[in-house]
Amino acid sequence: MLYYSTNKKTSPVSLHDAVVRGLASDKGLFMPEVIRRFPPAFYQNMKEMTLREISFVVAEAFFGEDVEADKLKDIVYDALNFDIPLVQVADNRYCLELFHGPTMAFKDVGARFMARLLAYFNRQETRQVNVLVATSGDTGSAVANGFLDVPGVKVFVLYPQGKVSEIQEKQFTTLGHNITALEVSGTFDDCQALVKSAFMDPELNEKLYLTSANSINVARFLPQTFYYFYAYAQLCGMVEHPEQVVFSVPSGNFGNLTAGLIAKRMGLPVKRFIAANNRNDVFLQYLRTGVYTPRPSIATIANAMDVGDPSNFARILDLYGHSHEAICADISGISYTDDEIRRTLHDTFHREKYLLDPHGACGYQALIDGLQPGETGICLGTASPAKFLDTVSGAVGETIAMPEKLRNFMQGEKQSILMPVGFNAFKHFLLNQQ
Ligand SMILES: *Cc1c(COP(=O)(O)O)cnc(C)c1O
């Protein structure tokens, strides 16, 4: 299948090229040319299927023409080596726990899939592949862990100094091997700009084999459709009218939400979506006014959502033919301050005996505030509360223990390279890596 650019100023490319390039040459984001619809029988049988089985069917719809079935099955089954349970929190409110993978955040799904797909594509490549990834926290750990020791691949993680939690930082600065952490003296947007500039730089691209692992990459983005189907399959066994489902998605770069929109386009019966934001709410302002005005991000306690110019906005516009009206028909928005997030963490823990993380709390509060009668809400639990121990413990008023998986990371020693925000230093650094 071919992948076209949302800017439509360049020709569509193969899956291989879309994955390796990350961003189209006209700076647009890649989209699949065909979004297949599944027959109704798929939805009827889904209740009996496992996460891996459902994901393989969905993966074939996108990647089946480009990857042999048995290879694709291996990639899917190997990537999804953990469960994604749907947990009932209160009456009509559920949480899809996406955080049972190695780094305890939903990005494990896309990152693990992409690492394996890239390794498959590179089985005959002799040059070293350099994966560049900007992170506001969880992307870096998911990508670094997903790619750890993948042969022929080197990963450079760019993260904003002092703006990620200690646990997040440890998860990508302690790995060593083929993983290098670059500590940028700026914001997440600065990190993202450095990565984008690198892909646009002719000299770098001539001398090095560069690829991105940000949420813009189709190999990370499209696998995020899998679990919307699996959530629906689980819901079928729990409620009478699963088609009344509303997905509430804690959003930053909007890759997760956009994957949900694509799942809906494939025929998944979803009533509507809620984009839940922290105070970085340019998307909400767009829904309200029809005007999109990016602005610098501000730091919040849900820091993986501190994004001032969400990259996947271009895909949403493309998917809906740039119609503000059509977008508003499928998606509503809401935003929360840090104090409101803390209150949700506290109240949900004490009233509903469920521990959220600061990101999930935005999504969950959006269900409390936004569900209409007859609707069933699923909040995407994007990270484990254990990744934000200080914030969560402080908000609920109790000490939360750190799970063993994270304690293991904390024992490693941080290794990073300091990097200024200017592009020249970064370019120079990369050129010296070979
Ligand atoms: C990355 C991340 C988000 C935002 O996801 P997008 O796909 O960028 O919108 C939300 N919550 C957590 C915990 C994350 O790591």
Residues whose N, C-alpha, C, O or C-beta is under 5 A from the ligand:
A	BS01	LIG	A105 D138 P250 S251 G252 N253 F254 G255 N256 A304 H359 T382 A383
